[in-house]
Amino acid sequence: MKLVVCNLKNRMDSLEFKKYAEDLKTLDSKGNTVIVALSNIFLLSAPFGRFQLASQDITSLIDAVVTGEVTGHQLASCGVKYTIVGHSERRISKKEINIDFINKITEAQNNGIKVIYCIGETLSEKENGETEKVLEQQILEVLNNVELKDIIIAYEPVWAIGSGKIPNVEELDTTIKYIKDTLRKNYDLNFKVLYGGSITEENVDTFKDLNVIDGYLIGGASLKVASIQNIIDKISTN
Ligand code: PGA
């Protein structure tokens, strides 16, 4: 059984979401854990179904009253069970750094929200042979400073996000094993590790033999419930 995390990002207006929410009611998780990360404005109108609610962000400003921020307590009160932290889009566009991730993870944990912590190398880091060094840094500099509970790692190479490019099978196998070994070596714990970046119903089969992958973080392909269903169907028959 895998984790299937759908990241809708800032897509859809309220009419589009209404239709999407209707479709979501029909989603059959087939025993997998399906998590849907919505814009905060849609959290309270999410339907009940065979999936868990996630937020795409959480405040890093613990115990502060700040305009525009959303706290872990607020998210939990809307039924949010997971939150995404460290997504490369926020590392790049919002200049979020390790201290933000440490605070966000702490805020989530303080409110019973599980964390999906995203890590991944850029194209130039990959080309310079720095992937493992970068991933190790992204792991240790954050996880050394938080409680080690309820954290799932999402490996998302920056060059694969929204690009239509995916790693080859051997490369991904090696990288995910490296991430798991690093976590085990440093913390003596087994973490779940997801892959994210340009996963679609057409290419998800590519990784069907990689038992090391505990699930997928899906962006663009999660905009249609039928596509999510097709991905679930494919990973469930493997
Ligand atoms: P993508 O996005 O599937 O559209 O590449 C993945 C992500 O950003 O989490």
Boltz pocket constraint, residues with backbone or C-beta under 6 A from the ligand:
constraints:
  - pocket:
      binder: B
      contacts: [[A, 7], [A, 156], [A, 160], [A, 161], [A, 162], [A, 163], [A, 196], [A, 197], [A, 198], [A, 199], [A, 217], [A, 218], [A, 219], [A, 220], [A, 221]]
      max_distance: 6.0
